[in-house]
């Protein structure tokens, strides 16, 4: 089973091992997963985040979407689409799901853990018809069911239109925090390239080539600022090129401004 690198190597690796599979990392560039590298593997399944790649933030380019579907059809493979935060896009309308393009080749996974609350453990799966029965049986064996009251409450929220209103309100809230982060970085580290902000709740800051990612993260923690290195998302754990994953989803505007100001010398590499 192939997966994006950088990505979630620990989670995908554990899931693959539980299924008796071998997890194979495939590199990601500015257009999404590398299809040539994927084709060079012997994978019969691939886990992707096409709407907003975790953690680089890129969207899978249209031509690669089609090439990925062709790869799956030619190899009789399955694409597992993790559509984890597609509702929160700021530069245009949400990106369409791969599942709609190839319903017989794609398993699409969604969740309300990002849109409502992480503690609300409700998700969904749209899968090819011939996989519905074995997947249902597997879920039944693994957890014996999902809380009924939570599902009914969510259904009422969706049916009433309040879920859509909530998404619109939170999209505006996150957009304001995103703007605050960009403004703080522009003020305190204007030379630092930032990408991955088209959707979701995090940005990727590209540090100078000679920067020490681990030391910067450790130094920021001594100032009560939580920064995360891209190395934790790479299969190799390599800290080059040095990059930071900066989240803003659960941080207020004031805290964002104060946090970036507190580490301005670390980000800008000045005394």
ChimeraX attribute file (.defattr): number of C-alpha atoms within 10 A of each C-alpha:
attribute: neighborCount
match mode: 1-to-1
recipient: residues
	/A:1	24
	/A:2	24
	/A:3	25
	/A:4	28
	/A:5	23
	/A:6	24
	/A:7	25
	/A:8	18
	/A:9	21
	/A:10	14
	/A:11	9
	/A:12	20
	/A:13	20
	/A:14	14
	/A:15	15
	/A:16	16
	/A:17	12
	/A:18	10
	/A:19	10
	/A:20	9
	/A:21	15
	/A:22	16
	/A:23	21
	/A:24	21
	/A:25	25
	/A:26	22
	/A:27	18
	/A:28	20
	/A:29	13
	/A:30	15
	/A:31	15
	/A:32	24
	/A:33	27
	/A:34	18
	/A:35	16
	/A:36	13
	/A:37	12
	/A:38	20
	/A:39	14
	/A:40	9
	/A:41	13
	/A:42	11
	/A:43	19
	/A:44	14
	/A:45	21
	/A:46	22
	/A:47	21
	/A:48	23
	/A:49	27
	/A:50	27
	/A:51	27
	/A:52	27
	/A:53	28
	/A:54	23
	/A:55	22
	/A:56	25
	/A:57	24
	/A:58	23
	/A:59	21
	/A:60	24
	/A:61	15
	/A:62	12
	/A:63	9
	/A:64	16
	/A:65	18
	/A:66	15
	/A:67	14
	/A:68	22
	/A:69	20
	/A:70	15
	/A:71	19
	/A:72	22
	/A:73	15
	/A:74	9
	/A:75	14
	/A:76	12
	/A:77	19
	/A:78	22
	/A:79	27
	/A:80	24
	/A:81	22
	/A:82	22
	/A:83	21
	/A:84	23
	/A:85	22
	/A:86	22
	/A:87	18
	/A:88	24
	/A:89	20
	/A:90	16
	/A:91	10
	/A:92	9
	/A:93	10
	/A:94	15
	/A:95	16
	/A:96	12
	/A:97	16
	/A:98	23
	/A:99	20
	/A:100	11
	/A:101	13
	/A:102	17
	/A:103	15
	/A:104	19
	/A:105	21
	/A:106	24
	/A:107	20
	/A:108	24
	/A:109	17
	/A:110	17
	/A:111	19
	/A:112	17
	/A:113	15
	/A:114	18
	/A:115	18
	/A:116	14
	/A:117	11
	/A:118	11
	/A:119	9
	/A:120	16
	/A:121	13
	/A:122	16
	/A:123	13
	/A:124	10
	/A:125	15
	/A:126	17
	/A:127	20
	/A:128	16
	/A:129	9
	/A:130	9
	/A:131	12
	/A:132	13
	/A:133	9
	/A:134	10
	/A:135	13
	/A:136	12
	/A:137	11
	/A:138	12
	/A:139	12
	/A:140	12
	/A:141	10
	/A:142	9
	/A:143	8
	/A:144	10
	/A:145	10
	/A:146	13
	/A:147	11
	/A:148	9
	/A:149	9
	/A:150	13
	/A:151	15
	/A:152	11
	/A:153	11
	/A:154	18
	/A:155	12
	/A:156	13
	/A:157	15
	/A:158	14
	/A:159	11
	/A:160	11
	/A:161	10
	/A:162	13
	/A:163	17
	/A:164	13
	/A:165	13
	/A:166	14
	/A:167	15
	/A:168	13
	/A:169	12
	/A:170	16
	/A:171	19
	/A:172	13
	/A:173	14
	/A:174	23
	/A:175	23
	/A:176	15
	/A:177	24
	/A:178	25
	/A:179	13
	/A:180	19
	/A:181	24
	/A:182	18
	/A:183	16
	/A:184	20
	/A:185	23
	/A:186	14
	/A:187	14
	/A:188	18
	/A:189	21
	/A:190	14
	/A:191	14
	/A:192	14
	/A:193	14
	/A:194	19
	/A:195	15
	/A:196	21
	/A:197	21
	/A:198	19
	/A:199	27
	/A:200	28
	/A:201	22
	/A:202	22
	/A:203	23
	/A:204	21
	/A:205	21
	/A:206	19
	/A:207	22
	/A:208	17
	/A:209	11
	/A:210	9
	/A:211	18
	/A:212	16
	/A:213	24
	/A:214	16
	/A:215	12
	/A:216	20
	/A:217	18
	/A:218	16
	/A:219	16
	/A:220	20
	/A:221	14
	/A:222	9
	/A:223	11
	/A:224	12
	/A:225	18
	/A:226	15
	/A:227	20
	/A:228	21
	/A:229	24
	/A:230	26
	/A:231	20
	/A:232	17
	/A:233	22
	/A:234	20
	/A:235	19
	/A:236	12
	/A:237	13
	/A:238	14
	/A:239	18
	/A:240	14
	/A:241	16
	/A:242	20
	/A:243	24
	/A:244	25
	/A:245	24
	/A:246	20
	/A:247	19
	/A:248	21
	/A:249	16
	/A:250	11
	/A:251	14
	/A:252	14
	/A:253	19
	/A:254	11
	/A:255	16
	/A:256	24
	/A:257	20
	/A:258	13
	/A:259	20
	/A:260	23
	/A:261	17
	/A:262	16
	/A:263	22
	/A:264	19
	/A:265	13
	/A:266	18
	/A:267	24
	/A:268	16
	/A:269	13
	/A:270	8
	/A:271	6
